[in-house]
Amino acid sequence: MKEHTLNHLCSDNVDRVYLETLELVCKTLSISIEELIEIDLAAHRRKAAAVSLIHSFS
């Protein structure tokens, strides 16, 4: 894995990741996917509410 790829994965603006990349990171660190990924439900809800609001004005 390239250093640039790893740095991007650690940033706040990741919008997609290849499953193979997640698998490689988990295997390398000897961790499960649950230990690797944290879902911010509050941020997800805010984003969904904003999208809903935008669509209501369309």
Steps between C-alpha positions, in 0.01 A plus 500: 500500500630843409569754772264746329215246520556442870518873573176557310325225696598676823355834386150632566400517135486134399185424306573147379741215564570181310412187696841356412663801668300448819589133497870578457501751785318258732732211418810717539387630839349165609167663582138451402301736280301606806820620664598694189183688411312743720163627382405849613120465515448864599688621192309254285168630634601863441598421142175311437297789645682750278434288190133469598475877545657563159258260332202667669586825317535327163 
